[in-house]
Amino acid sequence: MIGALATTHCAGGADGAPTTVESALVRVDAGPVRGALRDDHRLFQGIPYAAPPVGALRWRAPQPVSPWTEPRDATRPGSPCPQTPTAYSPLGSDDEDCLFLDVVTPRSLAPGRLLPVMVWLHGGGEATGAGSVFDARRLAVGGDVVVVTINFRLGIFGFLGYPGLDGSGTFGLQDQQAALRWVQRNIAAFGGDPGNVTLFGESWGAFAASAQLTSPAAAGLFHRVALQSGFALADYPAGTFYPELPALPPFWSPLAELRATGEALAAEQGWVEPASEAAVAIERMRALPVADLLPHTARFVAPAFGDDVLPESPAEALRAGRFHRVPVLSGATQDEGRLFVALFYELAGAPVTAERYRELLVEAFGEAAGQVEARYPLEAYESPALAWAAVITDRVWWRATQEQNRALAAHAPVFAFEFADRGAPAAVPAPPGFPLGAHHASDVVYLLDFVGEEPGLAPEQQRLSQQMIAYWSQFARGGDPNRPDLPSWPGFRAGDAPHVQSLAPGDGGIRGVDVEAAHQLEFWSQL
């Protein structure tokens, strides 16, 4: 039987009947795990949800875990998946044994009462990050939910394509589905309801959640989705992420194209013998050291479509209404682009001057550069860098976010938001004279903490955090964020003026906002 083991503590009510259940020892289908009882929550870390994808299992679909009999220590996180530190993430790892998840619950659970489950997909550009770096205690306790954070294969380990390699370009997505199946089998043992699972993520995590919305293989594995700064429908004019980066289509790769990329890389690096059979070449590559593969991980951050996991591009599937009919909470931050301008321009020694701003507009928009400059004149901003960040925010993030909201709302309930706290804690050091505002990822610490770090929220921001936790957990509970003690949040209707909820601290900070006007979306839709 899957359930709590002998160290359960029951607190009695007035009639002597048990009213709460507390246990640090839980049995999952592979064996017992022992976590930690804290003052207000339980924490289980480093639980394997799939076999280590090493050796012959590298670039294969996730396989079942080998069972164990003695209680497994679940008080320390598992290894992050292979990655190298970056300007925005200090994590580094060369350990492929990384398919772990963490579970956080309130400490006391009512017997027989199952809580909503929220499964977090981390961001990091599909090259960095780990579920274990997030502390979900405030969300679990404040929202009265069970939170699961997961690791999944990244970059070249999660999304390599190669001729003859089954699952090319989708191993990371398959890992997420394996974790969701683990939740279906095991989460009731932790007090979670397998029939009420919300998949939520930020940045690349939201991008991946959009993919799962369209994946036939994910049917029935979740019942609601929350998307924070996702970009499933976004395309990228030249230079909008990095200087001199060419224009890019949405980050979805045709299967044949991704396989050709992998084949060309293997030949360039001498990893395979010329004209060798696919099976032989793949086995040789499975034997390569992690250190040989990691430098090339950035070439494999776009999932492939054209197989059973993603039969078609999720961008096209979402636009056509071919996705799982579940309620969606979806939005972005007010100043998304400022993080990227800070990281890859201002802090990277490539500042955006007035002259450079005009050059960037020409590179990105060609003959339409003058029209864009007229809409985003330098005199309207404190610096050319902030002008360029506004262009990126509106053209890349908000145009795509609002398009996706409209596509989803044509078939399912949608609640849209704009995170608008321009005083939010900064994810990176702010360049001189460049306020980061409500930048990309600034909303995360209002729901989840980073392990070992204080969020640094002022009293009004703490109140906003409590309200956001209440909204998100209420949405997880019933597919609608509204409850009597919160400002009303109307649903998004795909008409001329659909409602978007502004989330900012202070009196009146939570209200409806016209993002169509604020981000000049009519202009961008016609350009």
C-alpha positions in Angstrom: 0.0 0.0 0.0 1.3 3.5 -0.9 0.9 5.8 2.1 2.4 7.1 5.3 4.4 4.7 7.4 4.7 4.1 11.1 6.2 7.4 12.1 2.9 9.2 11.6 1.8 11.5 14.4 -1.9 12.2 14.9 -3.1 15.1 16.9 -6.4 14.5 18.7 -9.5 16.6 18.7 -11.9 17.2 21.6 -13.6 13.8 21.0 -10.3 12.0 20.8 -10.5 11.4 17.0 -7.4 12.3 14.9 -7.7 15.7 13.3 -4.3 16.0 11.7 -1.7 13.7 10.2 2.1 14.5 10.2 4.7 12.2 8.9 8.3 12.4 7.6 8.2 8.9 6.4 6.2 8.2 3.2 6.0 5.2 0.9 6.1 5.8 -2.8 5.8 3.1 -5.4 9.5 2.5 -5.6 10.0 2.4 -1.8 9.9 4.4 1.4 11.4 8.0 1.7 12.2 9.9 4.8 12.0 13.7 4.6 12.1 16.4 7.2 9.4 17.9 9.5 9.8 21.6 9.8 7.9 24.1 12.0 5.1 24.6 9.4 5.8 22.2 6.6 7.2 18.9 5.4 10.0 18.7 2.9 11.1 15.7 0.8 14.1 16.2 -1.4 16.0 14.2 -4.0 13.3 11.7 -4.8 14.1 9.9 -8.1 11.2 9.8 -10.5 13.1 8.0 -13.3 16.2 5.9 -13.7 19.5 7.8 -14.1 19.8 8.7 -17.8 23.4 7.6 -18.0 25.4 5.2 -20.3 23.0 3.3 -22.5 20.1 5.4 -21.1 21.5 8.7 -22.3 19.2 10.1 -25.0 16.4 7.6 -24.3 13.0 8.1 -22.9 12.9 8.1 -19.1 12.9 4.6 -17.6 11.5 3.3 -14.3 13.4 3.7 -11.1 14.9 0.6 -9.5 13.0 0.0 -6.3 14.4 0.0 -2.8 13.3 -1.4 0.5 15.0 0.6 3.3 13.9 4.2 3.9 15.7 6.5 1.4 17.1 9.7 2.8 15.0 12.6 1.3 16.6 15.5 3.3 19.1 16.6 0.6 18.4 17.7 -3.0 19.5 15.6 -5.9 22.1 16.8 -8.4 21.1 19.4 -11.0 21.2 18.2 -14.6 24.5 18.9 -16.5 25.0 22.7 -17.1 27.6 25.4 -16.9 27.3 28.6 -14.9 26.2 31.7 -16.7 25.8 35.4 -16.1 22.3 34.7 -14.7 22.7 31.3 -13.0 25.6 30.2 -10.8 24.7 26.5 -11.1 27.2 24.1 -12.6 27.0 20.3 -12.8 28.4 17.4 -14.8 26.2 14.7 -13.2 23.7 13.1 -15.5 22.1 11.3 -12.6 19.7 14.2 -12.1 16.1 13.1 -12.6 14.9 14.1 -9.1 12.0 15.9 -7.6 11.2 17.6 -4.3 7.8 17.7 -2.5 6.7 20.4 0.0 3.5 20.1 2.0 1.9 21.9 4.9 3.0 20.2 8.1 -0.4 19.2 9.3 -2.9 17.5 7.0 -6.5 16.6 7.8 -7.0 12.8 7.5 -8.7 11.9 4.2 -8.4 15.4 2.8 -6.3 15.8 -0.4 -4.8 19.1 -1.3 -4.4 20.7 -4.8 -1.0 19.9 -6.3 1.2 22.4 -8.1 4.1 21.1 -10.2 6.8 23.7 -11.0 8.8 23.9 -14.2 11.8 26.1 -13.7 13.2 28.6 -16.3 16.8 29.1 -17.3 16.6 29.2 -21.1 16.6 25.3 -21.3 20.3 25.4 -20.6 20.4 26.1 -16.8 18.4 25.7 -13.7 17.0 23.0 -11.3 13.8 22.5 -9.4 15.7 22.1 -6.2 16.9 25.7 -6.1 13.4 26.8 -5.3 12.0 26.9 -1.8 8.2 26.4 -2.1 7.4 26.6 1.6 5.5 29.9 1.5 3.4 28.7 -1.4 2.6 25.3 0.1 1.8 26.7 3.6 0.2 30.0 2.6 -1.8 28.4 -0.3 -2.6 25.1 1.5 -1.3 23.1 -1.4 1.3 20.4 -2.2 4.1 21.7 -4.4 6.4 19.5 -6.5 9.5 21.0 -8.1 11.4 18.9 -10.7 14.7 18.6 -12.5 14.6 17.6 -16.2 17.4 17.1 -18.8 18.7 20.4 -20.3 20.3 21.5 -23.6 22.2 18.8 -25.5 21.2 16.1 -23.0 17.5 16.9 -23.2 17.0 18.1 -26.8 19.7 16.5 -29.0 18.5 15.5 -32.4 20.2 12.9 -34.6 19.1 10.6 -37.5 17.7 7.4 -36.2 17.6 8.6 -32.5 14.1 7.9 -31.2 12.8 10.8 -29.1 15.1 13.3 -30.8 14.6 16.8 -29.4 12.1 15.9 -26.7 13.9 14.0 -23.9 13.4 17.0 -21.5 9.7 17.2 -22.3 9.5 13.4 -21.8 11.1 13.8 -18.4 8.5 16.3 -17.4 5.8 13.9 -18.4 7.5 11.1 -16.4 7.4 13.4 -13.3 3.7 14.1 -13.9 3.0 10.4 -14.1 5.0 10.0 -10.9 2.7 12.6 -9.3 -0.4 10.6 -10.5 0.9 7.4 -8.9 2.3 8.8 -5.7 1.2 12.3 -4.6 -1.8 11.0 -2.6 0.7 9.5 -0.2 1.9 13.1 0.5 -1.7 14.4 0.9 -2.0 15.7 -2.6 -4.9 15.1 -5.0 -3.8 13.4 -8.3 -7.1 14.6 -9.8 -6.3 18.2 -9.2 -2.8 19.0 -10.6 -1.7 22.5 -11.8 1.3 22.7 -14.1 3.0 26.1 -13.6 6.3 27.5 -14.8 8.1 30.7 -15.6 10.1 31.7 -18.8 11.4 28.4 -20.4 9.3 26.6 -17.8 6.2 28.3 -19.1 7.3 27.7 -22.6 7.6 24.0 -21.8 4.2 24.0 -20.1 2.7 25.4 -23.3 4.3 22.5 -25.1 2.6 20.1 -22.7 -0.7 21.8 -23.4 -0.4 20.6 -27.0 1.3 17.2 -26.4 -1.1 14.2 -26.8 1.2 12.2 -24.4 0.4 14.7 -21.6 -3.3 14.2 -21.8 -4.8 13.7 -18.3 -1.6 14.5 -16.5 -2.6 18.0 -15.3 -5.9 19.9 -14.9 -4.8 23.5 -15.0 -1.9 25.5 -16.3 -0.3 28.8 -15.1 2.2 30.5 -17.5 4.5 33.2 -16.3 6.5 35.0 -19.1 6.1 32.1 -21.5 7.0 32.7 -25.2 5.5 29.8 -27.1 4.3 32.1 -29.9 7.2 34.6 -29.8 9.6 35.3 -32.7 12.6 37.5 -32.4 13.8 40.3 -34.6 17.5 40.6 -35.0 19.4 41.7 -31.8 16.5 41.4 -29.5 18.3 39.1 -27.1 22.0 39.4 -28.0 23.9 41.9 -30.0 24.3 40.7 -33.6 21.9 37.7 -33.1 20.0 37.1 -36.3 16.2 37.1 -36.5 14.8 33.9 -35.1 11.5 32.1 -35.5 9.6 30.7 -32.5 11.8 28.2 -30.5 10.3 25.1 -32.0 12.5 22.9 -34.3 11.2 20.7 -37.2 12.5 17.2 -36.3 14.4 16.8 -39.6 16.2 20.1 -39.0 17.2 19.3 -35.5 18.5 15.9 -36.5 20.6 17.5 -39.2 22.0 20.0 -36.7 23.0 17.1 -34.4 24.5 15.1 -37.3 26.5 18.1 -38.5 27.8 18.8 -35.0 28.9 15.2 -34.5 30.8 15.2 -37.8 32.5 18.6 -37.0 33.7 17.3 -33.6 34.8 14.0 -34.8 32.5 12.1 -32.5 31.5 9.6 -35.1 33.2 7.8 -38.0 32.3 9.2 -41.4 29.4 7.3 -43.0 28.9 5.1 -39.9 25.4 3.6 -39.3 23.1 5.7 -37.1 23.0 3.0 -34.3 26.8 2.8 -34.2 27.2 6.6 -34.2 24.6 7.0 -31.4 26.4 4.4 -29.2 29.7 6.2 -29.7 28.1 9.5 -28.7 26.5 7.9 -25.6 30.1 7.1 -24.5 31.3 10.7 -24.8 32.3 12.5 -21.5 29.8 15.1 -20.3 32.6 17.7 -20.6 32.8 17.1 -24.4 29.1 17.7 -24.8 28.4 20.7 -22.5 30.1 23.4 -24.6 27.5 22.7 -27.4 24.4 22.7 -25.2 23.1 26.1 -26.5 22.6 24.6 -29.9 19.8 22.4 -28.5 17.4 24.5 -26.6 14.4 24.3 -29.0 12.3 21.2 -28.7 11.5 19.2 -31.9 8.1 18.7 -33.3 7.1 16.0 -35.7 6.8 12.9 -33.5 4.5 11.4 -30.9 5.5 13.9 -28.2 4.9 17.0 -30.3 3.2 16.0 -33.5 3.1 19.7 -34.7 4.7 23.0 -33.7 3.0 24.1 -30.4 2.8 27.6 -31.8 0.6 26.4 -34.7 -1.3 24.0 -32.4 -2.2 26.8 -29.9 -3.2 29.2 -32.7 -5.5 26.5 -34.2 -7.0 25.5 -30.8 -5.5 22.1 -30.7 -4.6 21.9 -27.0 -5.9 20.3 -23.8 -9.0 22.1 -22.6 -7.9 23.2 -19.1 -8.2 26.6 -17.4 -5.1 28.8 -17.9 -3.6 31.7 -15.8 -1.3 33.5 -18.1 0.8 36.7 -18.2 4.1 38.5 -18.3 6.0 41.3 -16.5 5.7 45.0 -17.3 9.4 45.4 -18.3 10.4 41.9 -19.6 13.1 43.2 -21.9 15.1 45.1 -19.3 16.7 42.0 -17.9 18.1 41.0 -21.4 19.3 44.5 -22.2 21.0 44.6 -18.8 22.7 41.2 -19.1 23.7 41.1 -22.8 24.2 44.8 -23.6 24.8 47.1 -20.6 26.7 44.6 -18.3 28.4 42.9 -21.3 30.3 46.0 -22.4 28.0 46.7 -25.4 26.0 49.7 -24.1 23.1 51.0 -26.1 24.0 54.6 -27.1 21.7 56.9 -29.1 23.6 56.0 -32.2 23.5 52.3 -31.4 19.8 52.4 -30.7 19.0 53.6 -34.2 21.4 51.0 -35.6 19.5 48.3 -33.6 16.2 49.5 -34.9 17.4 49.2 -38.5 18.9 45.7 -37.9 15.7 44.5 -36.3 13.0 46.2 -38.4 14.7 47.3 -41.7 12.6 49.9 -43.6 10.1 50.1 -40.7 12.8 51.3 -38.3 11.6 54.9 -38.6 8.0 53.9 -37.7 9.3 52.1 -34.6 11.5 55.1 -33.5 8.5 57.4 -33.9 6.6 55.2 -31.4 9.6 54.8 -29.1 11.4 58.2 -29.4 14.6 58.6 -27.3 13.3 61.7 -25.6 10.5 59.6 -24.0 13.0 57.5 -22.0 15.7 58.1 -19.5 18.3 56.4 -21.7 18.6 54.7 -25.1 19.0 51.3 -23.3 15.6 51.8 -21.7 14.1 52.7 -25.1 15.5 49.5 -26.6 14.2 47.5 -23.7 10.7 48.9 -24.2 10.8 47.8 -27.8 11.9 44.3 -26.9 9.3 44.1 -24.1 6.4 45.1 -26.4 7.4 43.5 -29.7 8.7 40.2 -28.4 7.0 39.5 -25.1 3.7 41.3 -24.9 2.7 40.8 -28.5 3.2 37.1 -28.2 1.6 36.9 -24.7 -1.5 38.6 -25.7 -1.8 36.6 -28.9 -1.5 33.4 -26.8 -4.1 34.6 -24.3 -6.5 35.3 -27.2 -5.9 31.8 -28.7 -6.4 30.1 -25.4 -9.4 32.1 -24.4 -11.3 31.0 -27.6 -11.5 27.5 -26.1 -10.8 27.6 -22.4 -11.1 29.9 -19.3 -8.2 32.3 -19.2 -7.2 34.7 -16.4 -4.5 37.1 -17.7 -2.1 39.3 -15.6 0.7 41.8 -15.9 3.2 41.8 -13.0 3.9 45.5 -12.5 6.0 46.0 -9.4 8.8 48.2 -10.7 10.5 48.0 -7.3 10.8 44.2 -7.3 14.1 42.7 -6.1 16.6 42.6 -8.9 17.6 39.2 -10.4 20.9 40.7 -11.5 22.9 43.8 -10.5 21.4 46.8 -12.1 23.7 48.7 -14.5 24.3 52.3 -13.5 21.4 54.5 -14.6 19.4 51.5 -15.7 16.5 50.6 -13.4 15.5 47.0 -13.9 11.8 47.7 -13.1 9.4 44.7 -13.3 11.9 42.7 -15.4 11.7 39.2 -16.7 11.6 36.7 -13.7 11.0 39.4 -11.1 7.7 37.9 -10.2 9.1 34.5 -9.2 10.1 35.5 -5.6 6.5 36.6 -5.0 5.5 32.9 -5.2 8.7 30.9 -4.5 11.9 31.7 -2.7 15.4 30.7 -3.7 16.9 28.2 -1.3 19.2 30.0 1.2 18.1 33.5 0.1 15.7 36.0 1.6 13.4 37.5 -0.9 14.0 41.0 0.4 10.4 42.2 0.1 9.2 45.4 1.7 6.0 45.2 3.7 3.8 46.3 0.8 5.5 43.8 -1.4 5.0 41.0 1.2 1.3 41.8 1.0 1.4 41.5 -2.8 3.2 38.2 -2.4 0.5 36.9 -0.1 -2.2 38.0 -2.5 -0.4 36.4 -5.5 0.0 33.1 -3.5 -3.7 33.3 -2.7 -4.6 33.9 -6.3 -2.4 31.1 -7.7 -3.4 28.6 -5.1 -7.1 29.4 -5.5 -6.7 28.9 -9.2 -5.1 25.6 -8.5 -8.0 24.7 -6.3 -10.8 25.3 -8.7 -9.6 26.8 -12.0 -10.5 30.4 -11.0 -8.3 32.7 -8.9 -11.2 34.7 -7.4 -12.1 34.5 -3.7 -14.0 36.9 -1.4 -10.9 38.4 0.3 -9.1 39.4 -2.9 -9.7 42.1 -5.5 -12.0 40.7 -8.3 -10.2 39.2 -11.2 -12.5 39.0 -14.3 -11.8 36.4 -16.9 -10.0 37.2 -20.2 -12.5 37.6 -23.0 -11.0 37.8 -26.5 -12.8 40.9 -27.4 -11.7 44.5 -28.1 -10.7 45.2 -24.5 -10.0 41.9 -22.7 -9.3 42.1 -19.0 -5.7 41.9 -17.8 -5.1 42.1 -14.0 -2.2 44.4 -13.0 -0.3 43.0 -10.0 1.5 45.7 -8.1 1.9 46.6 -4.4 0.0 49.3 -2.6 -3.5 50.6 -2.6 -5.0 50.2 -6.0 -2.0 48.2 -7.3 -4.3 45.3 -8.2 -6.6 46.5 -10.9 -7.5 46.1 -14.6 -4.9 47.4 -17.0 -5.0 48.1 -20.7 -1.9 46.3 -21.9 -3.0 46.7 -25.5 -2.4 50.5 -25.2 0.4 50.4 -22.7 2.5 48.1 -24.9 1.3 49.5 -28.3 0.0 46.2 -29.5 -2.2 47.5 -32.3 0.9 49.1 -33.8 2.9 45.9 -33.5 0.1 43.8 -34.9 0.0 46.0 -38.1 3.8 46.4 -38.6 
